Amino acid sequence: MPVYKNIKGNGWQVVVWNVTESVEELARMANYSGEKPVSNRRYTERLATYALLNVLGFKFGYSYDNFGRPVLPNSSNPITVSHTKTMVAVGISNGIPIGIDIESVNRNFLYVAKKYLTKKESACVNENDKRQMALIWCVKEAVYKLPWKENSKVFSSDIEVKINSNTIQQGWCYVEIKELGEWVKLKANFTFFDEYCLVWVLKIVE
């Protein structure tokens, strides 16, 4: 199982794996003994995530907390997971909450644009630019996965991504999140590869 992409920083790591194995191969690699999800796609994603965690040295898989966020058993390391098509991405840090998202830039983001773009974003984004649209979506998904005091965040009003004509080239952008009536700013990092956009956000308030 070759790791497709491995990005490391100071106390954090984001790993992407392109799943080419059969379900039977994944089951052997994952050592998974939990309940089988009803959806075959969800089952494959679960096995792939377990297998990837095994490769990273986390042999006991993961579970979910009361807010639906993944957690590692017997570990204080924050973890975050994302899937799209055949790609599985896992983010792990030494203590700072981390959120990630991976998505194909070929997804039809125009179909859901009104549900996730704020008024300011709609005014400045080129809705025909697949990478801009994918970036805004992925940043919001990654931010949504972070722990917040107000756990329900509305993409079109509570999370706003700051982008301009140079953003795609610089590999990072700022994002503002409404929390308890105030706006906090985080830095989102991203990369594009093949047809995918990968975003990771650490909850370090700027």
C-alpha positions as CSV (number, residue, x, y, z in Angstrom):
1,M,0.0,0.0,0.0
2,P,2.1,3.0,-1.2
3,V,1.3,6.3,0.5
4,Y,0.3,8.7,-2.3
5,K,1.1,11.9,-0.5
6,N,2.7,12.6,2.9
7,I,2.8,16.2,4.2
8,K,4.5,16.9,7.5
9,G,4.7,20.0,9.6
10,N,5.7,21.0,13.2
11,G,3.7,18.4,15.2
12,W,1.3,17.4,12.5
13,Q,1.0,15.1,9.5
14,V,-1.4,14.7,6.6
15,V,-1.3,11.5,4.6
16,V,-3.2,10.6,1.5
17,W,-3.6,7.1,0.1
18,N,-5.0,6.1,-3.3
19,V,-7.1,3.0,-2.8
20,T,-6.5,0.4,-5.5
21,E,-6.9,-2.7,-3.3
22,S,-9.9,-5.0,-3.3
23,V,-12.2,-5.2,-0.3
24,E,-10.7,-8.5,0.6
25,E,-7.2,-7.0,0.6
26,L,-8.3,-4.0,2.6
27,A,-10.0,-6.3,5.2
28,R,-6.7,-8.1,5.7
29,M,-4.7,-4.9,6.0
30,A,-7.2,-3.2,8.2
31,N,-7.7,-5.8,10.9
32,Y,-11.2,-4.4,11.3
33,S,-13.6,-6.1,13.6
34,G,-16.3,-3.5,14.1
35,E,-19.8,-3.3,12.6
36,K,-20.1,-3.4,8.8
37,P,-21.7,-0.2,7.4
38,V,-24.8,-0.7,5.3
39,S,-23.2,1.1,2.4
40,N,-20.5,-0.8,0.5
41,R,-18.7,2.5,-0.2
42,R,-18.7,3.4,3.5
43,Y,-17.4,0.0,4.3
44,T,-14.5,0.4,1.8
45,E,-13.7,3.8,3.2
46,R,-13.7,2.5,6.8
47,L,-11.4,-0.4,5.9
48,A,-9.1,1.9,4.0
49,T,-8.9,4.4,6.9
50,Y,-8.1,1.6,9.3
51,A,-5.4,0.2,7.0
52,L,-3.8,3.6,6.6
53,L,-3.8,4.2,10.4
54,N,-2.1,0.8,10.7
55,V,0.6,1.9,8.4
56,L,1.0,5.1,10.5
57,G,1.4,3.0,13.6
58,F,-2.1,3.4,15.1
59,K,-3.1,-0.2,15.4
60,F,-6.5,0.2,17.1
61,G,-8.5,2.1,14.5
62,Y,-10.7,4.9,15.6
63,S,-14.2,5.6,16.9
64,Y,-16.4,8.7,17.1
65,D,-17.2,11.1,19.9
66,N,-20.6,12.6,20.8
67,F,-20.2,15.2,18.0
68,G,-19.4,12.6,15.3
69,R,-15.7,13.5,15.2
70,P,-13.2,10.6,14.8
71,V,-11.0,9.9,17.9
72,L,-8.1,7.5,18.4
73,P,-8.5,5.1,21.4
74,N,-6.1,5.5,24.2
75,S,-4.5,8.6,22.5
76,S,-4.7,12.3,22.9
77,N,-3.6,12.9,19.3
78,P,-6.4,14.8,17.4
79,I,-7.3,13.0,14.2
80,T,-9.4,14.0,11.1
81,V,-10.4,11.9,8.1
82,S,-11.7,12.6,4.6
83,H,-12.6,10.6,1.6
84,T,-13.4,11.2,-2.1
85,K,-13.5,8.7,-4.9
86,T,-10.5,6.4,-4.3
87,M,-8.6,8.8,-2.1
88,V,-8.4,8.5,1.7
89,A,-6.8,11.3,3.7
90,V,-5.9,11.3,7.4
91,G,-4.6,14.2,9.5
92,I,-3.0,13.7,12.9
93,S,-1.4,16.2,15.2
94,N,0.4,16.1,18.5
95,G,-2.2,18.1,20.3
96,I,-3.6,21.0,18.2
97,P,-7.0,20.3,16.7
98,I,-6.7,19.6,12.9
99,G,-9.3,19.4,10.2
100,I,-8.8,18.2,6.6
101,D,-10.8,17.8,3.5
102,I,-10.1,16.3,0.1
103,E,-12.4,16.7,-2.9
104,S,-12.3,16.3,-6.7
105,V,-12.2,19.7,-8.5
106,N,-14.4,18.1,-11.1
107,R,-17.3,17.9,-8.7
108,N,-20.3,20.1,-9.7
109,F,-19.9,22.9,-7.1
110,L,-22.2,25.2,-9.0
111,Y,-25.1,22.9,-8.0
112,V,-24.6,23.7,-4.3
113,A,-23.0,27.1,-4.7
114,K,-25.9,29.0,-3.0
115,K,-25.7,26.6,0.0
116,Y,-22.0,27.2,0.8
117,L,-20.9,30.6,-0.7
118,T,-21.3,33.7,1.4
119,K,-22.4,36.9,-0.3
120,K,-18.9,38.2,-0.3
121,E,-17.5,35.0,-1.7
122,S,-20.1,35.0,-4.5
123,A,-19.1,38.6,-5.4
124,C,-15.4,37.8,-5.7
125,V,-15.1,34.1,-6.8
126,N,-15.2,33.0,-10.4
127,E,-17.8,30.3,-10.3
128,N,-16.5,28.8,-13.5
129,D,-13.0,28.4,-11.9
130,K,-13.2,24.8,-10.6
131,R,-10.2,25.2,-8.3
132,Q,-11.5,28.3,-6.6
133,M,-14.9,26.6,-6.0
134,A,-13.2,23.4,-4.8
135,L,-10.9,25.4,-2.5
136,I,-13.7,27.3,-0.8
137,W,-15.7,24.1,-0.3
138,C,-12.7,22.1,1.1
139,V,-11.7,24.9,3.5
140,K,-15.2,25.1,4.9
141,E,-15.4,21.3,5.3
142,A,-12.0,21.2,7.1
143,V,-13.0,24.1,9.4
144,Y,-16.4,22.4,10.1
145,K,-14.5,19.3,11.4
146,L,-12.7,21.3,14.1
147,P,-14.1,21.4,17.6
148,W,-16.2,24.6,18.2
149,K,-18.2,25.8,21.2
150,E,-21.0,26.3,18.7
151,N,-20.9,23.0,16.8
152,S,-23.4,23.9,14.1
153,K,-21.8,26.1,11.5
154,V,-23.7,27.3,8.4
155,F,-21.3,27.4,5.4
156,S,-23.1,30.3,3.8
157,S,-23.0,32.6,6.8
158,D,-20.7,31.4,9.6
159,I,-17.5,30.5,7.6
160,E,-16.0,32.9,5.1
161,V,-12.9,32.1,3.0
162,K,-10.7,35.0,1.9
163,I,-9.4,34.5,-1.6
164,N,-8.1,36.7,-4.4
165,S,-6.4,36.2,-7.8
166,N,-3.1,35.1,-6.2
167,T,-4.5,32.7,-3.6
168,I,-4.3,29.5,-5.7
169,Q,-0.6,30.1,-6.4
170,Q,0.4,30.9,-2.7
171,G,-1.0,27.6,-1.2
172,W,-2.7,29.1,1.8
173,C,-5.5,31.5,2.6
174,Y,-7.3,33.0,5.6
175,V,-10.7,31.9,6.7
176,E,-13.0,33.6,9.3
177,I,-15.4,31.7,11.5
178,K,-18.2,33.1,13.5
179,E,-18.0,31.8,17.1
180,L,-20.3,33.0,19.9
181,G,-21.0,36.2,18.0
182,E,-17.4,37.0,17.3
183,W,-15.2,36.3,14.2
184,V,-12.0,34.3,14.6
185,K,-9.4,33.9,11.9
186,L,-7.5,30.8,10.9
187,K,-4.9,30.0,8.3
188,A,-5.9,27.2,5.8
189,N,-3.2,25.4,3.8
190,F,-3.9,23.6,0.6
191,T,-2.4,21.8,-2.4
192,F,-3.8,20.7,-5.7
193,F,-2.7,17.4,-7.3
194,D,-4.1,15.4,-10.2
195,E,-7.8,16.3,-10.0
196,Y,-7.9,16.9,-6.3
197,C,-7.9,19.7,-3.8
198,L,-6.5,18.9,-0.3
199,V,-6.9,21.3,2.6
200,W,-5.7,21.2,6.1
201,V,-6.4,23.6,9.0
202,L,-4.9,23.7,12.4
203,K,-6.9,25.5,15.1
204,I,-4.3,28.2,15.8
205,V,-6.2,31.5,16.0
206,E,-4.4,34.3,14.1
